[in-house]
Amino acid sequence: MKDLAVKSWSIGDRSRDKLLLKGKENLLDAELMAVLLGAGNRKESVVALSQRILRSVNGNFNELVKLSIEQLNAYIK
């Protein structure tokens, strides 16, 4: 499993750096969401957290935006 601390990842694997270097069209949905979230939690990296949240809505952004702040916070804990 990849180290949870994103700072320890290579620059090419970091979502924010990848966005700046390669552009948004080269990022997966979970990587774009990771940029917005900014940090993961104690158990998972921000990318893993983003993937889990997206899986919960079957990758449907229309469903994602319907989640309440409370529902989103439940994923982070």
LUMLUMDREN-2810 file (N, C-alpha, C; in Angstrom, 1 decimal):
<atoms>
<atom><aa>M</aa><ch>A</ch><at>N</at><xx>0.8</xx><yy>-1.2</yy><zz>0.0</zz></atom>
<atom><aa>M</aa><ch>A</ch><at>CA</at><xx>0.0</xx><yy>0.0</yy><zz>0.0</zz></atom>
<atom><aa>M</aa><ch>A</ch><at>C</at><xx>0.9</xx><yy>1.2</yy><zz>0.0</zz></atom>
<atom><aa>K</aa><ch>A</ch><at>N</at><xx>0.5</xx><yy>2.2</yy><zz>-0.7</zz></atom>
<atom><aa>K</aa><ch>A</ch><at>CA</at><xx>1.2</xx><yy>3.5</yy><zz>-0.8</zz></atom>
<atom><aa>K</aa><ch>A</ch><at>C</at><xx>1.2</xx><yy>4.2</yy><zz>0.5</zz></atom>
<atom><aa>D</aa><ch>A</ch><at>N</at><xx>2.3</xx><yy>4.8</yy><zz>0.8</zz></atom>
<atom><aa>D</aa><ch>A</ch><at>CA</at><xx>2.4</xx><yy>5.6</yy><zz>2.1</zz></atom>
<atom><aa>D</aa><ch>A</ch><at>C</at><xx>1.3</xx><yy>6.7</yy><zz>2.0</zz></atom>
<atom><aa>L</aa><ch>A</ch><at>N</at><xx>0.6</xx><yy>6.9</yy><zz>3.1</zz></atom>
<atom><aa>L</aa><ch>A</ch><at>CA</at><xx>-0.5</xx><yy>7.8</yy><zz>3.2</zz></atom>
<atom><aa>L</aa><ch>A</ch><at>C</at><xx>-0.1</xx><yy>9.2</yy><zz>3.1</zz></atom>
<atom><aa>A</aa><ch>A</ch><at>N</at><xx>1.1</xx><yy>9.6</yy><zz>3.5</zz></atom>
<atom><aa>A</aa><ch>A</ch><at>CA</at><xx>1.5</xx><yy>10.9</yy><zz>3.4</zz></atom>
<atom><aa>A</aa><ch>A</ch><at>C</at><xx>1.8</xx><yy>11.3</yy><zz>2.0</zz></atom>
<atom><aa>V</aa><ch>A</ch><at>N</at><xx>1.0</xx><yy>12.1</yy><zz>1.4</zz></atom>
<atom><aa>V</aa><ch>A</ch><at>CA</at><xx>1.1</xx><yy>12.5</yy><zz>-0.1</zz></atom>
<atom><aa>V</aa><ch>A</ch><at>C</at><xx>2.5</xx><yy>13.1</yy><zz>-0.3</zz></atom>
<atom><aa>K</aa><ch>A</ch><at>N</at><xx>3.0</xx><yy>13.8</yy><zz>0.7</zz></atom>
<atom><aa>K</aa><ch>A</ch><at>CA</at><xx>4.3</xx><yy>14.5</yy><zz>0.5</zz></atom>
<atom><aa>K</aa><ch>A</ch><at>C</at><xx>5.4</xx><yy>13.5</yy><zz>0.2</zz></atom>
<atom><aa>S</aa><ch>A</ch><at>N</at><xx>5.2</xx><yy>12.2</yy><zz>0.6</zz></atom>
<atom><aa>S</aa><ch>A</ch><at>CA</at><xx>6.3</xx><yy>11.2</yy><zz>0.4</zz></atom>
<atom><aa>S</aa><ch>A</ch><at>C</at><xx>6.2</xx><yy>10.6</yy><zz>-1.0</zz></atom>
<atom><aa>W</aa><ch>A</ch><at>N</at><xx>5.1</xx><yy>10.9</yy><zz>-1.7</zz></atom>
<atom><aa>W</aa><ch>A</ch><at>CA</at><xx>4.9</xx><yy>10.3</yy><zz>-3.1</zz></atom>
<atom><aa>W</aa><ch>A</ch><at>C</at><xx>5.7</xx><yy>11.1</yy><zz>-4.1</zz></atom>
<atom><aa>S</aa><ch>A</ch><at>N</at><xx>6.0</xx><yy>10.5</yy><zz>-5.2</zz></atom>
<atom><aa>S</aa><ch>A</ch><at>CA</at><xx>6.8</xx><yy>11.2</yy><zz>-6.2</zz></atom>
<atom><aa>S</aa><ch>A</ch><at>C</at><xx>5.9</xx><yy>12.3</yy><zz>-6.8</zz></atom>
<atom><aa>I</aa><ch>A</ch><at>N</at><xx>6.5</xx><yy>13.3</yy><zz>-7.3</zz></atom>
<atom><aa>I</aa><ch>A</ch><at>CA</at><xx>5.7</xx><yy>14.5</yy><zz>-7.8</zz></atom>
<atom><aa>I</aa><ch>A</ch><at>C</at><xx>4.7</xx><yy>14.1</yy><zz>-8.9</zz></atom>
<atom><aa>G</aa><ch>A</ch><at>N</at><xx>5.1</xx><yy>13.1</yy><zz>-9.7</zz></atom>
<atom><aa>G</aa><ch>A</ch><at>CA</at><xx>4.2</xx><yy>12.7</yy><zz>-10.7</zz></atom>
<atom><aa>G</aa><ch>A</ch><at>C</at><xx>2.9</xx><yy>12.0</yy><zz>-10.2</zz></atom>
<atom><aa>D</aa><ch>A</ch><at>N</at><xx>3.0</xx><yy>11.5</yy><zz>-9.0</zz></atom>
<atom><aa>D</aa><ch>A</ch><at>CA</at><xx>1.8</xx><yy>10.8</yy><zz>-8.4</zz></atom>
<atom><aa>D</aa><ch>A</ch><at>C</at><xx>0.9</xx><yy>11.7</yy><zz>-7.5</zz></atom>
<atom><aa>R</aa><ch>A</ch><at>N</at><xx>1.4</xx><yy>12.9</yy><zz>-7.2</zz></atom>
<atom><aa>R</aa><ch>A</ch><at>CA</at><xx>0.6</xx><yy>13.9</yy><zz>-6.4</zz></atom>
<atom><aa>R</aa><ch>A</ch><at>C</at><xx>-0.4</xx><yy>14.6</yy><zz>-7.3</zz></atom>
<atom><aa>S</aa><ch>A</ch><at>N</at><xx>-1.7</xx><yy>14.5</yy><zz>-6.9</zz></atom>
<atom><aa>S</aa><ch>A</ch><at>CA</at><xx>-2.7</xx><yy>15.1</yy><zz>-7.7</zz></atom>
<atom><aa>S</aa><ch>A</ch><at>C</at><xx>-2.6</xx><yy>16.5</yy><zz>-8.0</zz></atom>
<atom><aa>R</aa><ch>A</ch><at>N</at><xx>-2.2</xx><yy>17.3</yy><zz>-7.0</zz></atom>
<atom><aa>R</aa><ch>A</ch><at>CA</at><xx>-2.1</xx><yy>18.8</yy><zz>-7.2</zz></atom>
<atom><aa>R</aa><ch>A</ch><at>C</at><xx>-1.0</xx><yy>19.1</yy><zz>-8.2</zz></atom>
<atom><aa>D</aa><ch>A</ch><at>N</at><xx>0.2</xx><yy>18.4</yy><zz>-8.0</zz></atom>
<atom><aa>D</aa><ch>A</ch><at>CA</at><xx>1.3</xx><yy>18.6</yy><zz>-8.9</zz></atom>
<atom><aa>D</aa><ch>A</ch><at>C</at><xx>1.0</xx><yy>18.1</yy><zz>-10.3</zz></atom>
<atom><aa>K</aa><ch>A</ch><at>N</at><xx>0.4</xx><yy>17.0</yy><zz>-10.3</zz></atom>
<atom><aa>K</aa><ch>A</ch><at>CA</at><xx>0.0</xx><yy>16.4</yy><zz>-11.6</zz></atom>
<atom><aa>K</aa><ch>A</ch><at>C</at><xx>-0.9</xx><yy>17.4</yy><zz>-12.4</zz></atom>
<atom><aa>L</aa><ch>A</ch><at>N</at><xx>-1.9</xx><yy>18.0</yy><zz>-11.7</zz></atom>
<atom><aa>L</aa><ch>A</ch><at>CA</at><xx>-2.8</xx><yy>18.9</yy><zz>-12.3</zz></atom>
<atom><aa>L</aa><ch>A</ch><at>C</at><xx>-2.0</xx><yy>20.1</yy><zz>-12.9</zz></atom>
<atom><aa>L</aa><ch>A</ch><at>N</at><xx>-1.0</xx><yy>20.6</yy><zz>-12.1</zz></atom>
<atom><aa>L</aa><ch>A</ch><at>CA</at><xx>-0.2</xx><yy>21.8</yy><zz>-12.6</zz></atom>
<atom><aa>L</aa><ch>A</ch><at>C</at><xx>0.7</xx><yy>21.4</yy><zz>-13.8</zz></atom>
<atom><aa>L</aa><ch>A</ch><at>N</at><xx>1.3</xx><yy>20.2</yy><zz>-13.7</zz></atom>
<atom><aa>L</aa><ch>A</ch><at>CA</at><xx>2.2</xx><yy>19.8</yy><zz>-14.7</zz></atom>
<atom><aa>L</aa><ch>A</ch><at>C</at><xx>1.6</xx><yy>19.3</yy><zz>-16.0</zz></atom>
<atom><aa>K</aa><ch>A</ch><at>N</at><xx>0.5</xx><yy>18.5</yy><zz>-15.9</zz></atom>
<atom><aa>K</aa><ch>A</ch><at>CA</at><xx>-0.1</xx><yy>17.8</yy><zz>-17.0</zz></atom>
<atom><aa>K</aa><ch>A</ch><at>C</at><xx>-1.5</xx><yy>18.3</yy><zz>-17.4</zz></atom>
<atom><aa>G</aa><ch>A</ch><at>N</at><xx>-2.2</xx><yy>19.1</yy><zz>-16.6</zz></atom>
<atom><aa>G</aa><ch>A</ch><at>CA</at><xx>-3.5</xx><yy>19.6</yy><zz>-16.9</zz></atom>
<atom><aa>G</aa><ch>A</ch><at>C</at><xx>-4.6</xx><yy>18.7</yy><zz>-16.4</zz></atom>
<atom><aa>K</aa><ch>A</ch><at>N</at><xx>-5.8</xx><yy>19.2</yy><zz>-16.2</zz></atom>
<atom><aa>K</aa><ch>A</ch><at>CA</at><xx>-6.9</xx><yy>18.5</yy><zz>-15.7</zz></atom>
<atom><aa>K</aa><ch>A</ch><at>C</at><xx>-7.3</xx><yy>17.3</yy><zz>-16.5</zz></atom>
<atom><aa>E</aa><ch>A</ch><at>N</at><xx>-7.1</xx><yy>17.4</yy><zz>-17.8</zz></atom>
<atom><aa>E</aa><ch>A</ch><at>CA</at><xx>-7.6</xx><yy>16.3</yy><zz>-18.7</zz></atom>
<atom><aa>E</aa><ch>A</ch><at>C</at><xx>-6.8</xx><yy>15.0</yy><zz>-18.4</zz></atom>
<atom><aa>N</aa><ch>A</ch><at>N</at><xx>-5.6</xx><yy>15.1</yy><zz>-17.7</zz></atom>
<atom><aa>N</aa><ch>A</ch><at>CA</at><xx>-4.8</xx><yy>13.9</yy><zz>-17.4</zz></atom>
<atom><aa>N</aa><ch>A</ch><at>C</at><xx>-5.0</xx><yy>13.4</yy><zz>-16.0</zz></atom>
<atom><aa>L</aa><ch>A</ch><at>N</at><xx>-6.0</xx><yy>13.9</yy><zz>-15.3</zz></atom>
<atom><aa>L</aa><ch>A</ch><at>CA</at><xx>-6.3</xx><yy>13.4</yy><zz>-14.0</zz></atom>
<atom><aa>L</aa><ch>A</ch><at>C</at><xx>-7.6</xx><yy>12.5</yy><zz>-14.0</zz></atom>
<atom><aa>L</aa><ch>A</ch><at>N</at><xx>-7.6</xx><yy>11.5</yy><zz>-13.2</zz></atom>
<atom><aa>L</aa><ch>A</ch><at>CA</at><xx>-8.8</xx><yy>10.8</yy><zz>-12.9</zz></atom>
<atom><aa>L</aa><ch>A</ch><at>C</at><xx>-9.8</xx><yy>11.6</yy><zz>-12.1</zz></atom>
<atom><aa>D</aa><ch>A</ch><at>N</at><xx>-11.0</xx><yy>11.2</yy><zz>-12.1</zz></atom>
<atom><aa>D</aa><ch>A</ch><at>CA</at><xx>-12.0</xx><yy>11.9</yy><zz>-11.3</zz></atom>
<atom><aa>D</aa><ch>A</ch><at>C</at><xx>-11.6</xx><yy>12.0</yy><zz>-9.8</zz></atom>
<atom><aa>A</aa><ch>A</ch><at>N</at><xx>-11.1</xx><yy>10.8</yy><zz>-9.3</zz></atom>
<atom><aa>A</aa><ch>A</ch><at>CA</at><xx>-10.7</xx><yy>10.8</yy><zz>-7.9</zz></atom>
<atom><aa>A</aa><ch>A</ch><at>C</at><xx>-9.5</xx><yy>11.7</yy><zz>-7.6</zz></atom>
<atom><aa>E</aa><ch>A</ch><at>N</at><xx>-8.6</xx><yy>11.9</yy><zz>-8.6</zz></atom>
<atom><aa>E</aa><ch>A</ch><at>CA</at><xx>-7.5</xx><yy>12.8</yy><zz>-8.4</zz></atom>
<atom><aa>E</aa><ch>A</ch><at>C</at><xx>-8.0</xx><yy>14.2</yy><zz>-8.4</zz></atom>
<atom><aa>L</aa><ch>A</ch><at>N</at><xx>-8.9</xx><yy>14.6</yy><zz>-9.3</zz></atom>
<atom><aa>L</aa><ch>A</ch><at>CA</at><xx>-9.5</xx><yy>15.9</yy><zz>-9.3</zz></atom>
<atom><aa>L</aa><ch>A</ch><at>C</at><xx>-10.2</xx><yy>16.2</yy><zz>-7.9</zz></atom>
<atom><aa>M</aa><ch>A</ch><at>N</at><xx>-10.9</xx><yy>15.2</yy><zz>-7.5</zz></atom>
<atom><aa>M</aa><ch>A</ch><at>CA</at><xx>-11.6</xx><yy>15.4</yy><zz>-6.2</zz></atom>
<atom><aa>M</aa><ch>A</ch><at>C</at><xx>-10.6</xx><yy>15.5</yy><zz>-5.1</zz></atom>
<atom><aa>A</aa><ch>A</ch><at>N</at><xx>-9.5</xx><yy>14.8</yy><zz>-5.1</zz></atom>
<atom><aa>A</aa><ch>A</ch><at>CA</at><xx>-8.5</xx><yy>14.9</yy><zz>-4.1</zz></atom>
<atom><aa>A</aa><ch>A</ch><at>C</at><xx>-7.9</xx><yy>16.3</yy><zz>-4.0</zz></atom>
<atom><aa>V</aa><ch>A</ch><at>N</at><xx>-7.8</xx><yy>16.9</yy><zz>-5.2</zz></atom>
<atom><aa>V</aa><ch>A</ch><at>CA</at><xx>-7.3</xx><yy>18.3</yy><zz>-5.2</zz></atom>
<atom><aa>V</aa><ch>A</ch><at>C</at><xx>-8.3</xx><yy>19.2</yy><zz>-4.4</zz></atom>
<atom><aa>L</aa><ch>A</ch><at>N</at><xx>-9.6</xx><yy>19.0</yy><zz>-4.6</zz></atom>
<atom><aa>L</aa><ch>A</ch><at>CA</at><xx>-10.6</xx><yy>19.8</yy><zz>-3.9</zz></atom>
<atom><aa>L</aa><ch>A</ch><at>C</at><xx>-10.6</xx><yy>19.5</yy><zz>-2.4</zz></atom>
<atom><aa>L</aa><ch>A</ch><at>N</at><xx>-10.5</xx><yy>18.2</yy><zz>-2.0</zz></atom>
<atom><aa>L</aa><ch>A</ch><at>CA</at><xx>-10.5</xx><yy>17.8</yy><zz>-0.6</zz></atom>
<atom><aa>L</aa><ch>A</ch><at>C</at><xx>-9.3</xx><yy>18.3</yy><zz>0.1</zz></atom>
<atom><aa>G</aa><ch>A</ch><at>N</at><xx>-8.1</xx><yy>18.1</yy><zz>-0.5</zz></atom>
<atom><aa>G</aa><ch>A</ch><at>CA</at><xx>-6.9</xx><yy>18.6</yy><zz>0.1</zz></atom>
<atom><aa>G</aa><ch>A</ch><at>C</at><xx>-6.2</xx><yy>17.7</yy><zz>1.0</zz></atom>
<atom><aa>A</aa><ch>A</ch><at>N</at><xx>-6.9</xx><yy>16.8</yy><zz>1.7</zz></atom>
<atom><aa>A</aa><ch>A</ch><at>CA</at><xx>-6.2</xx><yy>15.9</yy><zz>2.7</zz></atom>
<atom><aa>A</aa><ch>A</ch><at>C</at><xx>-7.1</xx><yy>14.7</yy><zz>2.9</zz></atom>
<atom><aa>G</aa><ch>A</ch><at>N</at><xx>-6.5</xx><yy>13.6</yy><zz>3.2</zz></atom>
<atom><aa>G</aa><ch>A</ch><at>CA</at><xx>-7.2</xx><yy>12.4</yy><zz>3.6</zz></atom>
<atom><aa>G</aa><ch>A</ch><at>C</at><xx>-7.5</xx><yy>12.4</yy><zz>5.1</zz></atom>
<atom><aa>N</aa><ch>A</ch><at>N</at><xx>-7.5</xx><yy>11.2</yy><zz>5.6</zz></atom>
<atom><aa>N</aa><ch>A</ch><at>CA</at><xx>-7.6</xx><yy>11.0</yy><zz>7.1</zz></atom>
<atom><aa>N</aa><ch>A</ch><at>C</at><xx>-6.5</xx><yy>10.1</yy><zz>7.6</zz></atom>
<atom><aa>R</aa><ch>A</ch><at>N</at><xx>-6.6</xx><yy>9.7</yy><zz>8.8</zz></atom>
<atom><aa>R</aa><ch>A</ch><at>CA</at><xx>-5.6</xx><yy>8.8</yy><zz>9.4</zz></atom>
<atom><aa>R</aa><ch>A</ch><at>C</at><xx>-5.5</xx><yy>7.5</yy><zz>8.8</zz></atom>
<atom><aa>K</aa><ch>A</ch><at>N</at><xx>-6.6</xx><yy>7.0</yy><zz>8.2</zz></atom>
<atom><aa>K</aa><ch>A</ch><at>CA</at><xx>-6.6</xx><yy>5.7</yy><zz>7.6</zz></atom>
<atom><aa>K</aa><ch>A</ch><at>C</at><xx>-6.3</xx><yy>5.6</yy><zz>6.1</zz></atom>
<atom><aa>E</aa><ch>A</ch><at>N</at><xx>-6.5</xx><yy>6.7</yy><zz>5.4</zz></atom>
<atom><aa>E</aa><ch>A</ch><at>CA</at><xx>-6.3</xx><yy>6.6</yy><zz>4.0</zz></atom>
<atom><aa>E</aa><ch>A</ch><at>C</at><xx>-5.9</xx><yy>7.9</yy><zz>3.4</zz></atom>
<atom><aa>S</aa><ch>A</ch><at>N</at><xx>-5.2</xx><yy>7.8</yy><zz>2.3</zz></atom>
<atom><aa>S</aa><ch>A</ch><at>CA</at><xx>-4.7</xx><yy>9.0</yy><zz>1.6</zz></atom>
<atom><aa>S</aa><ch>A</ch><at>C</at><xx>-5.9</xx><yy>9.8</yy><zz>1.0</zz></atom>
<atom><aa>V</aa><ch>A</ch><at>N</at><xx>-5.7</xx><yy>11.0</yy><zz>0.6</zz></atom>
<atom><aa>V</aa><ch>A</ch><at>CA</at><xx>-6.8</xx><yy>11.8</yy><zz>0.0</zz></atom>
<atom><aa>V</aa><ch>A</ch><at>C</at><xx>-7.3</xx><yy>11.2</yy><zz>-1.3</zz></atom>
<atom><aa>V</aa><ch>A</ch><at>N</at><xx>-6.4</xx><yy>10.5</yy><zz>-2.0</zz></atom>
<atom><aa>V</aa><ch>A</ch><at>CA</at><xx>-6.9</xx><yy>9.9</yy><zz>-3.3</zz></atom>
<atom><aa>V</aa><ch>A</ch><at>C</at><xx>-7.8</xx><yy>8.7</yy><zz>-2.9</zz></atom>
<atom><aa>A</aa><ch>A</ch><at>N</at><xx>-7.4</xx><yy>7.9</yy><zz>-2.0</zz></atom>
<atom><aa>A</aa><ch>A</ch><at>CA</at><xx>-8.1</xx><yy>6.7</yy><zz>-1.6</zz></atom>
<atom><aa>A</aa><ch>A</ch><at>C</at><xx>-9.5</xx><yy>7.2</yy><zz>-1.0</zz></atom>
<atom><aa>L</aa><ch>A</ch><at>N</at><xx>-9.5</xx><yy>8.2</yy><zz>-0.2</zz></atom>
<atom><aa>L</aa><ch>A</ch><at>CA</at><xx>-10.7</xx><yy>8.8</yy><zz>0.3</zz></atom>
<atom><aa>L</aa><ch>A</ch><at>C</at><xx>-11.7</xx><yy>9.2</yy><zz>-0.8</zz></atom>
<atom><aa>S</aa><ch>A</ch><at>N</at><xx>-11.1</xx><yy>9.9</yy><zz>-1.8</zz></atom>
<atom><aa>S</aa><ch>A</ch><at>CA</at><xx>-11.9</xx><yy>10.4</yy><zz>-3.0</zz></atom>
<atom><aa>S</aa><ch>A</ch><at>C</at><xx>-12.4</xx><yy>9.2</yy><zz>-3.7</zz></atom>
<atom><aa>Q</aa><ch>A</ch><at>N</at><xx>-11.7</xx><yy>8.2</yy><zz>-3.9</zz></atom>
<atom><aa>Q</aa><ch>A</ch><at>CA</at><xx>-12.1</xx><yy>7.0</yy><zz>-4.6</zz></atom>
<atom><aa>Q</aa><ch>A</ch><at>C</at><xx>-13.3</xx><yy>6.3</yy><zz>-3.9</zz></atom>
<atom><aa>R</aa><ch>A</ch><at>N</at><xx>-13.2</xx><yy>6.3</yy><zz>-2.6</zz></atom>
<atom><aa>R</aa><ch>A</ch><at>CA</at><xx>-14.2</xx><yy>5.6</yy><zz>-1.8</zz></atom>
<atom><aa>R</aa><ch>A</ch><at>C</at><xx>-15.5</xx><yy>6.4</yy><zz>-1.8</zz></atom>
<atom><aa>I</aa><ch>A</ch><at>N</at><xx>-15.4</xx><yy>7.8</yy><zz>-1.8</zz></atom>
<atom><aa>I</aa><ch>A</ch><at>CA</at><xx>-16.6</xx><yy>8.6</yy><zz>-1.9</zz></atom>
<atom><aa>I</aa><ch>A</ch><at>C</at><xx>-17.2</xx><yy>8.5</yy><zz>-3.2</zz></atom>
<atom><aa>L</aa><ch>A</ch><at>N</at><xx>-16.4</xx><yy>8.5</yy><zz>-4.3</zz></atom>
<atom><aa>L</aa><ch>A</ch><at>CA</at><xx>-17.0</xx><yy>8.4</yy><zz>-5.6</zz></atom>
<atom><aa>L</aa><ch>A</ch><at>C</at><xx>-17.6</xx><yy>7.0</yy><zz>-5.8</zz></atom>
<atom><aa>R</aa><ch>A</ch><at>N</at><xx>-17.0</xx><yy>5.9</yy><zz>-5.3</zz></atom>
<atom><aa>R</aa><ch>A</ch><at>CA</at><xx>-17.7</xx><yy>4.6</yy><zz>-5.4</zz></atom>
<atom><aa>R</aa><ch>A</ch><at>C</at><xx>-19.0</xx><yy>4.6</yy><zz>-4.7</zz></atom>
<atom><aa>S</aa><ch>A</ch><at>N</at><xx>-19.2</xx><yy>5.3</yy><zz>-3.6</zz></atom>
<atom><aa>S</aa><ch>A</ch><at>CA</at><xx>-20.4</xx><yy>5.3</yy><zz>-2.9</zz></atom>
<atom><aa>S</aa><ch>A</ch><at>C</at><xx>-21.6</xx><yy>5.9</yy><zz>-3.7</zz></atom>
<atom><aa>V</aa><ch>A</ch><at>N</at><xx>-21.2</xx><yy>6.7</yy><zz>-4.7</zz></atom>
<atom><aa>V</aa><ch>A</ch><at>CA</at><xx>-22.3</xx><yy>7.3</yy><zz>-5.6</zz></atom>
<atom><aa>V</aa><ch>A</ch><at>C</at><xx>-22.1</xx><yy>6.8</yy><zz>-7.0</zz></atom>
<atom><aa>N</aa><ch>A</ch><at>N</at><xx>-21.5</xx><yy>5.6</yy><zz>-7.1</zz></atom>
<atom><aa>N</aa><ch>A</ch><at>CA</at><xx>-21.2</xx><yy>5.0</yy><zz>-8.4</zz></atom>
<atom><aa>N</aa><ch>A</ch><at>C</at><xx>-20.6</xx><yy>5.9</yy><zz>-9.5</zz></atom>
<atom><aa>G</aa><ch>A</ch><at>N</at><xx>-19.7</xx><yy>6.8</yy><zz>-9.0</zz></atom>
<atom><aa>G</aa><ch>A</ch><at>CA</at><xx>-19.0</xx><yy>7.7</yy><zz>-9.9</zz></atom>
<atom><aa>G</aa><ch>A</ch><at>C</at><xx>-19.9</xx><yy>8.8</yy><zz>-10.5</zz></atom>
<atom><aa>N</aa><ch>A</ch><at>N</at><xx>-21.1</xx><yy>8.9</yy><zz>-10.0</zz></atom>
<atom><aa>N</aa><ch>A</ch><at>CA</at><xx>-22.1</xx><yy>9.9</yy><zz>-10.5</zz></atom>
<atom><aa>N</aa><ch>A</ch><at>C</at><xx>-22.0</xx><yy>11.2</yy><zz>-9.8</zz></atom>
<atom><aa>F</aa><ch>A</ch><at>N</at><xx>-21.5</xx><yy>12.2</yy><zz>-10.5</zz></atom>
<atom><aa>F</aa><ch>A</ch><at>CA</at><xx>-21.3</xx><yy>13.5</yy><zz>-9.8</zz></atom>
<atom><aa>F</aa><ch>A</ch><at>C</at><xx>-22.6</xx><yy>14.2</yy><zz>-9.5</zz></atom>
<atom><aa>N</aa><ch>A</ch><at>N</at><xx>-23.6</xx><yy>13.8</yy><zz>-10.3</zz></atom>
<atom><aa>N</aa><ch>A</ch><at>CA</at><xx>-25.0</xx><yy>14.4</yy><zz>-9.9</zz></atom>
<atom><aa>N</aa><ch>A</ch><at>C</at><xx>-25.4</xx><yy>13.9</yy><zz>-8.6</zz></atom>
<atom><aa>E</aa><ch>A</ch><at>N</at><xx>-25.1</xx><yy>12.7</yy><zz>-8.2</zz></atom>
<atom><aa>E</aa><ch>A</ch><at>CA</at><xx>-25.4</xx><yy>12.1</yy><zz>-6.9</zz></atom>
<atom><aa>E</aa><ch>A</ch><at>C</at><xx>-24.5</xx><yy>12.7</yy><zz>-5.8</zz></atom>
<atom><aa>L</aa><ch>A</ch><at>N</at><xx>-23.2</xx><yy>12.9</yy><zz>-6.2</zz></atom>
<atom><aa>L</aa><ch>A</ch><at>CA</at><xx>-22.2</xx><yy>13.4</yy><zz>-5.3</zz></atom>
<atom><aa>L</aa><ch>A</ch><at>C</at><xx>-22.6</xx><yy>14.8</yy><zz>-4.7</zz></atom>
<atom><aa>V</aa><ch>A</ch><at>N</at><xx>-23.1</xx><yy>15.6</yy><zz>-5.6</zz></atom>
<atom><aa>V</aa><ch>A</ch><at>CA</at><xx>-23.4</xx><yy>17.0</yy><zz>-5.2</zz></atom>
<atom><aa>V</aa><ch>A</ch><at>C</at><xx>-24.7</xx><yy>17.0</yy><zz>-4.3</zz></atom>
<atom><aa>K</aa><ch>A</ch><at>N</at><xx>-25.4</xx><yy>16.0</yy><zz>-4.3</zz></atom>
<atom><aa>K</aa><ch>A</ch><at>CA</at><xx>-26.6</xx><yy>15.9</yy><zz>-3.5</zz></atom>
<atom><aa>K</aa><ch>A</ch><at>C</at><xx>-26.3</xx><yy>15.5</yy><zz>-2.0</zz></atom>
<atom><aa>L</aa><ch>A</ch><at>N</at><xx>-25.1</xx><yy>15.0</yy><zz>-1.8</zz></atom>
<atom><aa>L</aa><ch>A</ch><at>CA</at><xx>-24.7</xx><yy>14.6</yy><zz>-0.4</zz></atom>
<atom><aa>L</aa><ch>A</ch><at>C</at><xx>-24.6</xx><yy>15.9</yy><zz>0.4</zz></atom>
<atom><aa>S</aa><ch>A</ch><at>N</at><xx>-25.1</xx><yy>15.7</yy><zz>1.7</zz></atom>
<atom><aa>S</aa><ch>A</ch><at>CA</at><xx>-25.0</xx><yy>16.9</yy><zz>2.6</zz></atom>
<atom><aa>S</aa><ch>A</ch><at>C</at><xx>-23.6</xx><yy>16.9</yy><zz>3.2</zz></atom>
<atom><aa>I</aa><ch>A</ch><at>N</at><xx>-23.3</xx><yy>18.0</yy><zz>3.8</zz></atom>
<atom><aa>I</aa><ch>A</ch><at>CA</at><xx>-22.0</xx><yy>18.2</yy><zz>4.5</zz></atom>
<atom><aa>I</aa><ch>A</ch><at>C</at><xx>-21.9</xx><yy>17.1</yy><zz>5.6</zz></atom>
<atom><aa>E</aa><ch>A</ch><at>N</at><xx>-22.9</xx><yy>16.8</yy><zz>6.3</zz></atom>
<atom><aa>E</aa><ch>A</ch><at>CA</at><xx>-22.9</xx><yy>15.7</yy><zz>7.3</zz></atom>
<atom><aa>E</aa><ch>A</ch><at>C</at><xx>-22.5</xx><yy>14.4</yy><zz>6.7</zz></atom>
<atom><aa>Q</aa><ch>A</ch><at>N</at><xx>-23.1</xx><yy>14.1</yy><zz>5.5</zz></atom>
<atom><aa>Q</aa><ch>A</ch><at>CA</at><xx>-22.8</xx><yy>12.8</yy><zz>4.8</zz></atom>
<atom><aa>Q</aa><ch>A</ch><at>C</at><xx>-21.4</xx><yy>12.8</yy><zz>4.4</zz></atom>
<atom><aa>L</aa><ch>A</ch><at>N</at><xx>-20.9</xx><yy>13.9</yy><zz>3.8</zz></atom>
<atom><aa>L</aa><ch>A</ch><at>CA</at><xx>-19.5</xx><yy>13.9</yy><zz>3.4</zz></atom>
<atom><aa>L</aa><ch>A</ch><at>C</at><xx>-18.5</xx><yy>13.8</yy><zz>4.6</zz></atom>
<atom><aa>N</aa><ch>A</ch><at>N</at><xx>-18.9</xx><yy>14.5</yy><zz>5.7</zz></atom>
<atom><aa>N</aa><ch>A</ch><at>CA</at><xx>-18.0</xx><yy>14.4</yy><zz>6.9</zz></atom>
<atom><aa>N</aa><ch>A</ch><at>C</at><xx>-18.0</xx><yy>13.0</yy><zz>7.4</zz></atom>
<atom><aa>A</aa><ch>A</ch><at>N</at><xx>-19.0</xx><yy>12.2</yy><zz>7.3</zz></atom>
<atom><aa>A</aa><ch>A</ch><at>CA</at><xx>-19.0</xx><yy>10.8</yy><zz>7.7</zz></atom>
<atom><aa>A</aa><ch>A</ch><at>C</at><xx>-17.9</xx><yy>10.0</yy><zz>7.0</zz></atom>
<atom><aa>Y</aa><ch>A</ch><at>N</at><xx>-17.6</xx><yy>10.3</yy><zz>5.8</zz></atom>
<atom><aa>Y</aa><ch>A</ch><at>CA</at><xx>-16.6</xx><yy>9.6</yy><zz>5.1</zz></atom>
<atom><aa>Y</aa><ch>A</ch><at>C</at><xx>-15.2</xx><yy>9.9</yy><zz>5.6</zz></atom>
<atom><aa>I</aa><ch>A</ch><at>N</at><xx>-15.0</xx><yy>11.1</yy><zz>6.1</zz></atom>
<atom><aa>I</aa><ch>A</ch><at>CA</at><xx>-13.7</xx><yy>11.6</yy><zz>6.5</zz></atom>
<atom><aa>I</aa><ch>A</ch><at>C</at><xx>-13.3</xx><yy>11.0</yy><zz>7.8</zz></atom>
<atom><aa>K</aa><ch>A</ch><at>N</at><xx>-14.3</xx><yy>10.7</yy><zz>8.7</zz></atom>
<atom><aa>K</aa><ch>A</ch><at>CA</at><xx>-14.0</xx><yy>10.2</yy><zz>10.0</zz></atom>
<atom><aa>K</aa><ch>A</ch><at>C</at><xx>-13.5</xx><yy>8.8</yy><zz>10.0</zz></atom>
</atoms>
